[in-house]
Amino acid sequence: MKKMFMAFFLLISVSLYSHAQTTPVQTTPTKAKKPATTTTAPKTATAATAPKTATAGPTKKDGTADMRYKSNKDAAKTAPATTHTKKDGTPDKRYKENKK
């Protein structure tokens, strides 16, 4: 009886262990694609695509300074025009001269 119980226990253990190792198949409903709409309005420049400032040297296609050149690296090292800035270099809006 003891051998029969151990064999049954071993069979159940192996089957549960092998079942736990398989990943279930996830069924997600497919989303229908919306048709693309076209507009005739011209695109406006956003903050990401607009050039940041006038650069001292060559620029990339998106208008930002190309940091491979020394003239652009030197221009980036200069202090910003505002006197009160945060640690990340942006103007601190708590001060009057930065609230423009």
PLY file of the C-alpha trace (Angstrom):
ply
format ascii 1.0
element vertex 100
property float x
property float y
property float z
element edge 99
property int vertex1
property int vertex2
end_header
0.00 0.00 0.00
2.89 2.30 0.82
4.49 1.75 -2.62
1.16 2.38 -4.33
0.65 5.65 -2.42
4.20 6.84 -3.25
3.73 6.03 -6.96
0.41 7.91 -7.01
1.94 10.88 -5.18
4.89 10.94 -7.58
2.57 10.83 -10.61
0.46 13.72 -9.28
3.55 15.76 -8.35
5.13 15.39 -11.78
1.91 16.26 -13.58
1.36 19.38 -11.43
4.98 20.44 -11.84
4.89 20.07 -15.61
1.58 21.92 -15.81
2.95 24.84 -13.78
5.89 25.30 -16.14
3.89 25.91 -19.29
2.87 29.44 -20.12
-0.80 29.96 -20.86
-1.72 31.20 -24.30
-2.97 34.75 -24.04
-5.88 35.56 -26.24
-6.22 39.23 -27.01
-8.88 40.59 -29.29
-7.53 42.08 -32.48
-8.07 45.80 -32.82
-9.49 47.14 -36.01
-7.26 49.74 -37.61
-8.80 53.15 -38.15
-8.54 54.58 -41.63
-5.97 57.35 -41.95
-7.44 60.82 -42.30
-5.76 63.50 -44.31
-5.82 67.19 -43.57
-4.97 70.11 -45.79
-3.87 72.39 -42.96
-0.14 73.10 -42.86
1.83 71.62 -40.01
3.02 74.01 -37.34
6.38 73.70 -35.65
6.24 72.09 -32.25
8.72 72.44 -29.42
10.37 69.17 -30.40
10.88 70.13 -34.05
11.58 73.84 -33.70
15.20 74.96 -33.48
16.23 75.70 -29.92
18.39 78.80 -30.43
20.84 80.23 -32.86
23.90 78.03 -32.78
27.53 78.98 -33.17
28.33 76.15 -35.59
26.78 73.47 -37.80
23.33 72.10 -37.05
21.59 68.77 -37.57
18.60 68.29 -39.88
16.16 69.01 -37.04
17.82 72.37 -36.32
19.55 71.49 -33.06
23.26 72.04 -32.56
25.55 69.26 -33.76
27.61 68.46 -30.67
30.38 66.78 -32.67
31.84 70.22 -33.39
33.94 72.20 -30.92
32.17 75.51 -31.57
28.84 74.00 -30.48
30.38 72.37 -27.41
31.88 75.70 -26.32
28.55 77.48 -26.82
26.76 74.87 -24.68
29.23 75.39 -21.82
28.52 79.13 -21.47
26.18 80.26 -18.69
22.51 80.86 -19.56
21.23 84.44 -19.85
19.08 84.24 -16.70
20.71 84.51 -13.30
18.38 82.18 -11.41
18.28 78.64 -12.77
17.40 75.22 -11.44
19.88 72.34 -11.27
18.85 71.12 -14.72
19.57 74.53 -16.28
16.01 75.69 -16.89
14.96 79.12 -15.60
13.51 79.19 -12.10
10.00 80.64 -12.39
9.96 81.76 -8.75
11.92 84.86 -9.73
10.44 87.92 -11.45
12.94 88.12 -14.33
12.17 84.53 -15.39
8.35 84.87 -15.47
8.23 86.63 -18.87
0 1
1 2
2 3
3 4
4 5
5 6
6 7
7 8
8 9
9 10
10 11
11 12
12 13
13 14
14 15
15 16
16 17
17 18
18 19
19 20
20 21
21 22
22 23
23 24
24 25
25 26
26 27
27 28
28 29
29 30
30 31
31 32
32 33
33 34
34 35
35 36
36 37
37 38
38 39
39 40
40 41
41 42
42 43
43 44
44 45
45 46
46 47
47 48
48 49
49 50
50 51
51 52
52 53
53 54
54 55
55 56
56 57
57 58
58 59
59 60
60 61
61 62
62 63
63 64
64 65
65 66
66 67
67 68
68 69
69 70
70 71
71 72
72 73
73 74
74 75
75 76
76 77
77 78
78 79
79 80
80 81
81 82
82 83
83 84
84 85
85 86
86 87
87 88
88 89
89 90
90 91
91 92
92 93
93 94
94 95
95 96
96 97
97 98
98 99
